[in-house]
Amino acid sequence: MICGTLRLSSRSKVPSSLRRLSSLTRAQQTWGNRLVISEEVTHALQTSSPVIALESAIITHGMPLPTNRTTAQSLERIIRAKSVVPATIALINGRIHVGLSKQQLTELSDPESAIAKGSVKVSRRDLAAAIALGKTGGTTVAGTMFIGSSLGIRIFVTGGIGGVHRGAESSMDISADLIELGRTPMAVICAGAKSILDIPRTLEVLETQGVCVATFGEQQEFPAFYHPSSGCQSPWRVPDASSAGRLIHTSLTLPTPLSALLAVPIPSEYSEAGAAVQTSVEQAVRESVEQGIDKRGKEVTPWLLKRVGDLTQGRALELNVKLIENNARVGADVALKVAELFQNSHASSSIYSYPVMAGPSTTTNSSSKSAPQQSSSTLPPPSVLVFGSAAIDLTSTSPQTLVPGTTTPGAVFVSPGGVGRNIAEATQNLLPPFTVQLISAYGLASDRPSPSAVNGEISKGTAVRDETVQRQTEADAFGKLLKLELDSSGLRTDGLVGRLNGNTSVCSLTLEKDGDLVAGVADMGIVETLTGEVIEKSIRDIRPKMVVFDCNLLEEVIKSLLETCQSLDIPTFCDPTSTPKLPRLLPSLISLLPTSPTTPRPLAHLSPNVLELDLIQSLLTSSLTDEQSAQGWEYINSLNLDSDWRNSVDRFTSSKEREWIRKEGIVQKMVALLPYIDSFWVKASNRGLIHLHLKKAPPSSKSSQGGRAERIVQKLGGAHGGRYLILTHYPAPRIDPTEIVSTTGAGDTLVGGLVAGLVDGGDNDEVWADTALQRVVRSLKSRRAVG
């Protein structure tokens, strides 16, 4: 299959959303699961909305509680009030978070909280160590710039930058902030350098680093943090937000983008108080020299700040809050102007391209300049193949009662969906970049077969040679949106198969104001065009560690998939998808049942909910011939599950939180299906997760969830000597019902977490099952299927 390229020449305006999406996608792929971006920030970056980065060292180290918390909350409110998205950046347990929740911000501000206790300051040099050692920390100016710029964030607001320390001619104490400004193109908006520093030498270093420094407002003097005047002149002045926006836009669009430092003087009403604070700063500096503290390296700055606080009786802290809030207001105004300029700019000197088709046998034009184009020849081979549906979900809601025959004012939310796609995203979120390949189908926008189309599929080895053919074989409207969503989710697109005889899957739902479904239309048939030949070839060519599929595939295709994986000894994981689709799985399970009890079963893992477990057990029972039924009972008898096992199950299910397992016969149904399936992951909503499986080694003694997961273990004999049958109950994570936004995709998110754990999680299944359950909590709090 070939990969066409939509090319936009200098006569075309390049969509800024695609440029920002390219930066975001590359960053997500590079950072991998070390990066967590909030839904608000992700959406803003995808849509080219203005975003402002905020540091967190001011929260963890710069201000005392509760001022640090109230200031951080105030900055975010000020920025949002101007229709700009704040992106506070911090490290939490070794992972970079861009955009903090209210709870995270509150916990980070409390030095005694479980999260923030022992937090560290994270500059550029500290990032790798802090991530590797699982630390929590506040990012400095340099650390925040490095992270924010990698995501395509252009504006950063802070209080004051670091600079050259007094006496640096002997100590060489020069802040990493100045070096970062010289190598990371970003606009930094601040109140100048911190007042304890040597401002003339700081400006000299900024000049050496090639940083454009401009004062914002009517005066050209460089501010001295607490006071509007430092006695030094800035090289440039910008009178208003429009001028500042033009300066920043120009700096960032030069052949080699450059940083700009916008110095914002403290508001004039605080200048008198600021002068008094600055007098205290000078006194503290003199005392540090007199007492020899200026020779103590890193101890100098904390000592000076504490001494200034003592001398000013807290007035310095009050002014610090006022000036950074003022910086946030100015920064938001400037960010709006910068975003507007980028949206209106033209790519006059370059050609931008992105893929309009991709597939397992994709070839690309090597001369194309692509962003964010993915070529299967340049990506690493995937470890996980996911076969199933990929769709666009349209959800409409209205606060009013819907009236038939007319339109009703409301809101429409667009998000990616499809069981296979959701599982692929949730799995990829926990694994290294490009580990997961989704193989699904999407529609091609063509009224007639193109010269390169054969039987509705673009034939492999054919090249797109001209624009006419390209137009005939580009993705349909929802197909293009699906690809952009895959890219923005960090998923590879080289497994998508273009079809001329179908539309990209779309599910449109209309909800009442209370969230109940009124009606819906699902156009999901295109995934059924995937053939057994395509699936078998993909599996044999790649030989992944695991194959995952949903039951949107046709019955004969599922059989081909399971046969191929059985012959290659590749474990499989199936999500039933829905009760109407589940029967497609049964014929394969029956026909592929091995005769030897020690041979792996046709399916390695199944993740039904309670209703689906009941359905598959009843359907199998009614579908088997006497001979097949006897073969199944022969396997169950080989397990030798005696009274010890039954008594253990009775005791296990006697507790109040697990009595439902006994009442609904969950264990008995799973055991009855063991001849066909090796491992069950039964999703029981707020009652948790039930796992039954055979294992060659006893379970790990390590525990997660504070020991909340409980299990019983039965050592097997006979033909299964040395193996163990293990039943585990994982209680559902606690979540405030008022925080639940949508339950859509929660089960798919759980499956993705389980798959990631099975592929890369090691022996301790309790740890990675807990991780999967925690991911479900995120999904429940998000409007997206995979939160």
C-alpha positions in Angstrom: 0.0 0.0 0.0 1.3 3.5 -0.9 1.3 6.6 1.2 0.1 9.7 -0.7 1.2 13.2 0.4 -1.0 16.3 0.5 1.4 19.1 -0.3 0.7 22.8 0.4 2.9 25.1 -1.6 3.8 28.7 -0.9 0.5 29.8 -2.4 -1.3 27.9 0.4 -1.7 28.8 4.0 -0.3 26.1 6.3 -2.8 25.2 9.0 -1.2 26.3 12.2 -3.0 23.4 14.0 -1.0 21.0 11.9 2.3 22.7 12.7 1.5 22.7 16.5 0.3 19.1 16.2 3.5 18.0 14.6 5.5 19.5 17.5 3.2 18.0 20.1 3.3 14.6 18.4 7.1 14.5 18.2 7.4 15.5 21.8 4.9 12.8 23.0 6.7 10.2 21.0 10.1 11.3 22.3 9.1 11.7 26.0 7.0 8.5 25.9 5.4 7.6 29.1 7.6 10.0 31.0 5.2 12.8 30.0 1.6 13.5 31.1 -0.2 16.4 29.5 -3.6 17.5 30.8 -6.6 17.3 28.6 -6.9 21.1 28.6 -3.4 21.8 27.5 -3.5 19.0 24.9 -6.6 20.4 23.3 -5.1 23.9 23.3 -1.9 22.8 21.6 -3.9 20.7 19.1 -6.1 23.7 18.1 -3.3 26.3 18.2 -5.0 28.1 21.1 -2.6 30.3 23.1 -0.8 28.5 26.0 1.4 30.0 28.7 3.9 27.8 30.6 4.3 28.4 34.3 7.1 27.1 36.5 6.6 25.1 39.7 9.8 25.8 41.6 8.0 28.9 42.9 5.4 26.5 44.4 7.8 24.0 45.9 10.7 26.3 46.9 10.0 30.0 46.2 7.1 30.8 48.5 5.8 29.5 51.8 2.4 27.7 52.3 -0.3 28.9 51.8 1.0 31.9 49.7 2.5 29.5 47.2 -0.8 27.7 46.6 -3.0 30.8 46.4 -0.5 32.5 44.1 -0.4 29.5 41.8 -4.2 29.4 41.7 -4.4 33.1 41.1 -2.0 33.0 38.1 -4.1 30.3 36.5 -7.3 32.2 37.1 -5.8 35.4 35.6 -4.6 33.6 32.5 -7.8 31.7 31.9 -9.8 34.9 32.3 -8.1 36.2 29.2 -9.0 33.0 27.2 -5.4 31.6 27.4 -4.6 28.2 28.8 -2.1 28.0 31.7 0.3 25.0 31.7 1.9 24.7 35.1 4.9 22.2 34.7 6.2 20.0 37.4 7.6 16.5 38.1 5.5 14.1 40.1 6.9 10.8 41.0 9.4 10.9 38.1 7.0 11.9 35.4 6.7 15.3 33.8 3.2 16.8 34.2 2.2 19.7 31.9 -1.0 21.2 33.3 -1.8 20.3 36.9 -5.2 19.4 38.4 -6.5 21.3 41.4 -5.6 18.3 43.7 -2.1 18.1 42.3 -1.4 21.8 42.7 -2.7 21.6 46.3 -0.6 18.6 47.2 2.5 20.1 45.5 2.2 23.3 47.5 2.2 21.4 50.8 5.8 20.4 51.7 4.4 17.7 54.1 2.1 16.1 51.6 2.9 12.6 50.3 3.6 14.0 46.9 5.7 17.0 47.8 7.7 15.8 50.7 11.4 15.9 49.8 10.7 17.6 46.5 13.7 18.9 44.5 14.4 21.9 42.3 14.6 20.7 38.7 16.7 22.6 36.2 17.7 21.3 32.8 20.7 19.4 34.2 18.4 17.7 36.8 15.7 16.3 34.5 17.2 13.0 33.6 18.2 12.2 37.2 14.9 13.3 38.7 12.9 11.2 36.2 15.2 8.2 36.6 15.0 8.3 40.4 11.2 8.9 40.4 11.5 12.3 42.2 8.9 15.0 42.6 10.1 18.5 42.0 9.5 22.0 40.9 10.8 23.1 37.6 13.0 26.2 37.4 13.1 28.7 34.6 15.6 26.6 32.7 13.8 23.4 33.3 10.4 24.8 32.4 11.7 26.4 29.2 13.3 23.1 28.1 10.1 21.1 28.6 7.6 23.7 27.4 9.6 24.4 24.2 9.7 20.7 23.4 5.9 20.7 23.2 5.6 23.8 21.1 4.7 26.2 23.9 5.9 29.7 22.9 5.3 31.8 26.0 6.6 31.4 29.6 5.6 33.7 32.5 7.6 33.8 35.7 8.5 36.3 38.5 12.1 36.9 37.8 14.9 35.1 36.0 18.2 34.0 37.6 21.3 35.8 36.6 24.9 36.6 37.4 25.4 36.6 41.2 27.3 39.3 42.9 31.0 38.3 43.1 30.6 35.9 40.1 34.0 37.1 38.8 35.5 34.9 41.5 32.7 32.3 42.2 31.6 31.8 38.6 28.0 31.6 40.0 25.9 32.3 36.8 22.4 31.0 36.6 21.5 28.3 34.1 18.5 30.4 33.2 20.8 32.7 31.1 22.3 29.8 29.2 18.9 28.3 28.6 17.6 31.6 27.2 20.5 31.5 24.7 19.7 28.0 23.4 16.0 27.4 23.8 13.8 29.6 21.6 11.0 30.9 23.7 9.5 34.2 24.9 10.1 34.7 28.7 8.0 37.4 30.4 9.3 38.4 33.8 10.0 41.4 36.1 13.7 41.3 35.2 16.3 39.5 37.2 16.0 38.8 40.9 17.0 41.9 42.9 19.8 40.1 44.8 21.7 39.6 41.5 24.3 41.7 39.6 22.0 43.2 37.0 24.6 44.9 34.7 26.6 41.7 34.4 23.3 39.7 33.8 22.5 41.9 30.9 26.0 41.4 29.5 25.7 37.6 29.6 22.2 37.9 27.9 23.8 39.9 25.1 26.6 37.3 24.8 23.9 34.5 24.6 22.1 36.4 21.7 18.9 37.0 23.7 16.8 40.0 22.7 15.9 42.0 25.8 13.1 44.5 25.7 11.3 46.4 28.4 7.5 46.5 28.3 5.9 49.9 28.7 6.7 53.6 28.4 10.3 53.5 29.9 13.3 51.7 28.5 14.9 51.0 31.8 15.4 47.4 32.8 13.4 46.7 35.9 15.0 45.6 39.2 12.3 43.1 40.2 10.8 44.9 43.2 11.4 48.3 41.6 10.7 49.6 38.1 14.3 50.9 37.7 17.6 49.2 37.9 19.7 52.0 36.6 20.4 50.0 33.4 18.9 50.5 30.0 17.3 47.6 28.0 18.5 47.4 24.4 14.8 47.6 23.2 11.4 48.7 24.3 7.9 47.6 23.3 5.1 49.9 24.3 2.2 47.4 24.2 1.0 43.8 23.7 0.8 44.2 19.9 4.3 45.4 19.6 5.5 42.6 22.0 3.6 40.0 20.0 5.3 41.1 16.7 8.7 41.0 18.3 8.2 37.5 19.7 6.6 36.2 16.5 9.5 37.5 14.5 12.1 36.0 16.9 10.5 32.6 16.7 10.1 32.6 12.9 13.7 33.5 12.0 15.7 30.8 10.1 17.2 29.9 13.5 14.5 30.9 16.1 15.7 33.1 19.0 14.5 33.8 22.5 13.1 37.1 23.6 13.1 38.4 27.2 10.2 40.7 27.9 11.0 42.7 31.1 7.8 44.0 32.8 8.2 46.6 35.5 6.2 46.2 38.7 3.1 48.4 38.5 3.8 52.0 39.5 1.6 51.9 42.6 4.0 49.6 44.2 7.2 51.5 43.3 7.5 53.2 46.6 7.1 50.0 48.6 9.5 48.3 46.1 12.2 50.9 46.7 12.0 50.2 50.5 12.3 46.5 49.8 15.2 47.1 47.5 17.0 49.0 50.3 16.5 45.9 52.5 18.0 43.7 49.6 21.1 45.9 49.6 21.4 45.6 53.4 21.1 41.8 53.2 23.8 41.6 50.5 26.2 43.7 52.6 25.5 41.4 55.6 26.2 38.3 53.5 29.6 39.7 52.6 30.4 40.8 56.2 29.5 37.4 57.6 31.2 35.4 54.8 28.0 33.9 53.6 28.7 35.1 50.1 31.4 32.4 49.8 29.0 29.5 50.6 27.8 28.8 47.0 24.2 27.4 46.9 23.5 28.6 50.5 23.8 32.3 49.5 20.5 32.7 47.6 18.3 31.0 50.3 20.0 33.0 53.0 19.5 36.3 51.2 15.9 35.6 50.4 15.1 34.7 54.0 17.0 37.7 55.3 15.1 40.1 53.0 11.9 38.5 54.2 12.9 39.2 57.8 13.9 42.7 57.1 10.7 43.6 55.2 8.4 41.7 57.6 6.7 39.9 54.7 6.3 42.9 52.5 8.8 41.5 49.9 6.6 38.4 49.6 3.5 40.5 49.0 5.2 42.5 46.3 6.5 39.2 44.7 2.9 38.1 44.4 1.8 41.4 42.9 4.5 41.5 40.3 4.1 37.9 39.1 0.3 38.4 38.8 1.0 41.5 36.7 3.4 39.5 34.6 0.6 36.9 34.0 -1.8 39.6 32.8 0.7 41.1 30.4 1.8 37.6 29.3 -1.8 36.6 28.5 -2.3 39.7 26.4 0.9 39.0 24.5 0.2 35.3 24.1 -3.1 36.2 22.4 -1.3 38.5 19.9 1.4 35.9 19.2 -1.2 33.2 18.6 -3.1 35.5 16.2 0.1 36.2 14.3 1.0 32.6 13.9 -2.5 31.7 12.8 -2.5 34.4 10.1 1.1 33.8 8.9 1.8 32.0 5.6 4.4 29.3 5.0 5.9 31.3 2.2 9.3 29.6 1.9 8.5 26.0 2.5 6.4 23.1 1.5 4.5 21.3 4.2 3.2 17.8 3.7 1.4 15.2 5.7 0.3 11.6 4.9 -3.1 11.0 3.5 -2.8 7.2 3.4 -0.9 4.6 5.3 -1.0 0.9 5.6 1.0 -2.2 6.7 2.7 -2.2 3.3 3.1 1.6 3.0 5.9 3.1 0.9 6.7 6.8 1.1 8.2 9.4 -1.3 11.6 10.0 0.3 11.8 13.5 -1.2 8.7 14.7 0.7 9.3 16.9 3.7 7.0 15.4 6.1 5.6 16.5 9.4 4.3 14.4 11.2 4.6 11.8 8.5 5.4 8.2 9.6 7.0 5.7 7.4 6.9 2.0 8.3 10.4 1.7 7.0 11.8 4.2 9.5 9.8 3.2 12.5 10.9 0.3 14.8 8.9 -2.9 14.5 6.0 -2.9 16.9 5.8 -5.3 19.9 2.0 -5.2 20.0 -0.4 -5.5 17.1 -4.0 -4.4 17.7 -6.7 -5.4 15.2 -10.1 -3.7 15.4 -12.2 -0.7 15.0 -11.0 2.9 14.8 -13.7 5.6 14.7 -14.7 9.2 15.3 -17.3 9.7 18.0 -19.7 12.6 17.8 -21.6 13.3 21.0 -24.3 16.0 21.2 -25.9 17.2 24.4 -28.3 20.0 25.2 -29.4 21.6 28.5 -32.9 21.8 27.0 -35.4 19.0 26.3 -35.0 17.8 22.7 -37.9 18.6 20.4 -38.5 16.2 17.4 -38.5 17.8 14.0 -36.2 20.8 14.8 -32.8 21.7 16.1 -32.0 22.4 19.7 -29.2 24.6 21.0 -26.4 22.5 22.6 -22.9 21.3 22.4 -21.2 18.8 20.1 -18.0 17.0 21.2 -15.7 15.2 18.8 -13.3 12.6 20.0 -11.5 9.5 18.7 -13.1 6.2 19.5 -13.4 2.6 18.5 -12.6 -0.4 20.8 -9.4 -1.3 19.0 -8.2 2.3 18.7 -8.9 3.0 22.4 -7.0 -0.1 23.5 -4.1 0.8 21.3 -3.8 4.3 22.8 -4.2 3.1 26.4 -1.5 0.4 25.7 0.9 2.9 24.0 0.6 5.4 26.9 2.4 2.9 29.1 5.1 1.7 26.7 8.0 3.2 24.7 7.1 5.2 21.6 5.9 3.3 18.5 5.6 0.0 20.5 1.9 -0.5 19.4 0.6 -0.7 15.9 -3.1 -0.4 15.3 -4.3 -2.1 12.1 -7.7 -0.9 11.1 -9.6 0.5 8.1 -10.6 4.0 7.1 -12.5 5.3 4.1 -11.0 6.9 0.9 -12.6 9.9 -0.7 -13.3 8.7 -4.2 -16.3 8.6 -6.4 -14.7 5.9 -8.6 -11.9 3.4 -8.3 -8.5 5.0 -9.0 -6.0 3.4 -11.5 -4.1 2.0 -8.5 -7.1 0.4 -6.8 -7.7 -3.3 -6.8 -10.8 -5.0 -5.2 -11.4 -1.9 -3.1 -7.9 -1.8 -1.6 -5.0 0.3 -2.7 -2.5 -2.2 -4.2 0.9 -2.4 -2.6 3.9 -1.4 -4.6 2.0 1.3 -6.5 3.2 4.9 -6.2 1.1 8.0 -6.3 2.5 9.7 -9.4 0.3 12.7 -9.9 -2.2 15.0 -8.1 -5.1 13.4 -10.0 -4.5 10.0 -8.5 -3.7 11.5 -5.2 -7.0 13.3 -5.0 -8.8 10.0 -5.8 -7.1 8.1 -3.0 -6.9 10.6 -0.2 -8.7 9.8 3.1 -12.3 10.9 3.5 -13.1 13.8 5.9 -13.4 11.6 9.0 -10.4 9.6 7.9 -8.2 12.7 7.9 -9.5 13.6 11.4 -8.9 10.1 12.6 -5.2 10.2 11.5 -4.7 13.5 13.1 -6.1 12.1 16.4 -3.9 9.1 16.1 -0.9 11.3 15.7 -1.8 13.5 18.6 -2.3 10.5 20.8 1.2 9.3 20.1 0.0 6.4 17.9 1.7 5.3 14.7 -0.5 5.4 11.6 1.4 2.9 9.4 -1.1 0.2 10.1 -4.1 1.9 8.7 -5.7 0.4 5.5 -7.5 2.7 3.1 -10.7 1.4 1.5 -12.6 2.7 -1.4 -15.8 0.7 -0.6 -16.7 2.2 2.8 -16.7 5.2 5.0 -14.4 5.9 8.0 -16.2 4.6 11.1 -18.3 7.2 12.9 -20.6 6.9 15.9 -23.0 9.7 16.5 -24.8 9.9 19.8 -27.4 12.3 21.1 -27.8 12.7 24.8 -30.5 14.2 27.0 -29.5 16.9 29.5 -29.3 14.2 32.2 -26.9 12.2 30.0 -29.3 9.5 29.0 -29.1 8.3 25.4 -31.8 9.6 23.1 -30.7 8.1 19.8 -27.6 7.3 17.9 -26.3 6.2 14.5 -23.2 4.0 14.2 -21.5 3.5 10.8 -18.9 0.9 11.8 -19.0 -1.6 8.9 -15.6 -0.7 7.3 -13.6 -2.7 9.9 -15.3 -5.8 8.5 -13.4 -5.3 5.2 -10.2 -6.4 6.9 -9.4 -9.8 5.5 -7.8 -12.9 7.0 -5.0 -12.6 4.4 -4.1 -9.0 5.5 -4.1 -10.0 9.2 -2.1 -13.2 8.7 0.5 -11.4 6.7 0.9 -8.7 9.2 1.4 -11.1 12.1 3.8 -13.3 10.2 5.9 -10.4 9.0 6.2 -8.7 12.4 6.0 -11.6 14.9 4.9 -9.3 17.8 5.0 -10.2 21.5 1.2 -10.0 21.6 -1.8 -9.7 19.3 -4.9 -7.9 20.5 -8.2 -7.8 18.8 -11.8 -6.8 19.3 -14.9 -8.7 18.0 -15.7 -6.1 15.3 -13.7 -8.5 13.1 -15.7 -11.0 11.1 -15.9 -14.6 12.3 -13.6 -16.1 9.7 -11.1 -13.3 10.2 -10.9 -14.0 13.9 -10.3 -17.7 13.2 -7.5 -16.8 10.8 -5.9 -14.6 13.4 -6.1 -17.2 16.2 -4.8 -20.0 13.9 -1.8 -17.8 12.9 -0.9 -16.9 16.4 -1.4 -20.5 17.6 1.1 -21.7 15.0 3.6 -19.0 15.9 3.1 -19.3 19.7 2.1 -15.7 20.0 -0.2 -14.9 22.9 -3.6 -13.2 22.1 -5.9 -10.9 24.0 -9.5 -10.4 23.0 -12.0 -7.8 24.1 -15.5 -9.0 23.4 -16.7 -5.5 22.4 -20.4 -6.1 22.9 -22.9 -9.0 23.4 -24.1 -8.9 19.8 -20.5 -9.2 18.5 -19.3 -11.8 21.1 -20.7 -14.9 19.3 -18.2 -14.3 16.4 -15.5 -15.6 18.8 -17.1 -19.0 19.6 -16.5 -21.1 16.4 -12.8 -20.4 16.6 -12.5 -21.4 20.2 -14.3 -24.7 19.5 -12.5 -25.6 16.3 -9.0 -24.8 17.6 -9.3 -26.6 20.9 -6.1 -28.7 21.3 -6.2 -32.4 22.3 -3.4 -32.2 24.8 -4.2 -30.6 28.2 -0.8 -29.0 28.5 -1.0 -27.2 25.1 -1.9 -23.5 25.3 -5.6 -22.8 24.8 -6.9 -21.1 21.5 -7.1 -17.7 23.3 -4.6 -16.5 25.9 -6.7 -13.6 27.4 -10.3 -12.6 27.4 -11.7 -9.4 29.1 -15.5 -9.8 29.3 -17.8 -7.9 31.6 -20.1 -9.9 33.8 -22.9 -10.1 31.2 -20.5 -11.1 28.4 -19.0 -13.8 30.6 -22.4 -15.2 31.3 -23.3 -15.1 27.5 -20.1 -16.8 26.3 -20.5 -19.6 28.9 -24.1 -20.2 28.0 -23.6 -20.1 24.2 -20.7 -22.5 24.4 -22.6 -24.9 26.5 -25.5 -24.9 24.0 -23.3 -25.1 20.9 -21.0 -28.0 21.7 -21.5 -31.5 20.4 -21.3 -34.4 22.9 -17.8 -35.1 21.7 -16.7 -31.5 22.1 -18.3 -31.3 25.5 -16.5 -34.4 26.6 -13.2 -33.0 25.3 -13.8 -29.8 27.4 -14.6 -31.8 30.6 -11.5 -33.9 30.1 -9.4 -30.7 30.3 -11.3 -29.5 33.4 -10.9 -32.9 35.1 -7.1 -32.7 34.4 -6.9 -29.7 36.7 -7.9 -31.9 39.7 -9.8 -29.1 41.4 -10.7 -31.0 44.6 -12.5 -29.9 47.7 -9.6 -27.8 48.8 -10.1 -25.5 45.8 -13.9 -25.3 46.4 -13.5 -24.5 50.1 -10.9 -21.8 49.3 -13.3 -20.3 46.8 -16.1 -20.4 49.3 -14.0 -18.6 51.9 -12.8 -16.1 49.4 -16.3 -15.2 48.3 -17.8 -15.1 51.8 -16.7 -11.5 52.5 -19.3 -8.8 51.9 -17.3 -7.1 49.2 -17.0 -10.4 47.2 -20.2 -12.3 47.9 -21.5 -11.1 44.5 -18.9 -13.4 42.9 -20.5 -16.4 44.6 -24.1 -15.3 43.9 -23.4 -14.8 40.2 -21.3 -17.9 39.8 -18.4 -16.0 38.3 -15.7 -18.5 39.3 -17.7 -21.5 38.1 -18.3 -19.9 34.7 -14.6 -19.0 34.2 -13.5 -22.6 35.2 -16.0 -24.0 32.7 -14.3 -21.9 30.0 -10.7 -22.8 30.9 -10.5 -25.5 28.1 -10.7 -22.6 25.6 -9.2 -19.6 27.3 -6.1 -19.5 29.5 -6.7 -16.2 31.4 -9.8 -14.2 32.3 -10.0 -10.5 33.2 -13.6 -9.9 34.3 -14.6 -6.3 34.4 -17.1 -5.7 37.1 -17.4 -1.9 37.1 -17.3 -0.5 40.7 -17.0 -4.0 42.1 -13.5 -4.2 40.7 -11.6 -6.7 38.5 -11.5 -10.5 38.7 -8.5 -12.4 37.3 -8.4 -16.2 36.9 -5.4 -17.8 35.2 -2.9 -20.6 35.1 0.7 -19.8 35.8 3.9 -21.7 35.7 5.4 -20.0 38.8 3.8 -18.9 42.1 2.6 -15.3 42.3 5.0 -12.6 43.4 5.0 -11.7 47.0 5.2 -8.0 46.2 2.0 -6.0 46.7 0.4 -2.8 45.5 -2.8 -0.9 46.4 -1.7 -1.1 50.0 -2.3 -4.8 50.0 -6.0 -4.4 48.9 -5.8 -7.0 46.2 -6.5 -10.5 47.5 -6.1 -14.0 45.9 -6.2 -17.7 46.3 -3.7 -20.0 44.8 -4.1 -23.7 44.0 -1.1 -25.8 43.1 -1.9 -28.3 40.4 -0.8 -31.8 39.9 -1.1 -34.5 37.3 -0.6 -33.3 33.7 -0.3 -29.8 35.1 2.3 -30.6 37.7 4.2 -27.5 38.8 1.6 -25.0 37.6 -0.7 -22.9 39.7 -4.4 -21.8 39.3 -4.7 -18.3 40.7 -7.8 -16.3 41.4 -7.4 -12.6 42.3 -9.8 -9.8 43.1 -8.7 -6.2 42.5 -11.1 -3.8 44.2 -12.1 -0.8 42.1 -10.1 2.4 42.8 -12.0 5.0 44.9 -13.4 7.9 43.0 -15.8 10.7 43.9 -18.9 10.1 41.8 -19.1 13.9 41.2 -15.8 13.7 39.3 -17.0 11.2 36.8 -17.4 12.9 33.4 -17.9 9.9 31.1 -17.8 6.1 31.5 -17.2 5.7 27.7 -13.9 3.9 27.1 -13.2 3.0 30.7 -13.2 -0.7 29.9 -10.9 -0.2 26.9 -8.5 1.8 29.0 -8.4 -1.0 31.5 -7.6 -3.5 28.8 -4.8 -1.3 27.3 -3.2 -1.1 30.8 -3.4 -4.9 31.2 -1.9 -5.5 27.7 1.0 -3.1 28.5 1.6 -4.9 31.8 1.6 -8.4 30.1 4.0 -7.2 27.4 6.4 -5.2 29.6 5.3 -5.3 33.2 7.4 -8.2 34.5 6.3 -10.9 36.9 4.4 -8.7 39.4 0.9 -8.7 37.9 -0.6 -6.9 40.9 1.5 -3.8 40.4 0.6 -3.3 36.7 -3.0 -4.4 37.2 -3.2 -1.6 39.8 -1.6 0.8 37.2 -4.3 -0.2 34.7 -7.1 0.5 37.2 -5.6 3.9 38.0 -5.7 4.7 34.3 -9.4 3.9 34.4 -9.9 6.7 37.0 -8.3 9.2 34.6 -10.6 8.0 31.8 -13.7 8.4 34.0 -12.7 12.0 34.7 -12.2 12.8 31.0 -14.6 13.4 28.1 -12.2 11.5 25.9 -12.5 7.7 25.8 -8.9 7.3 27.0 -8.3 10.0 29.6 
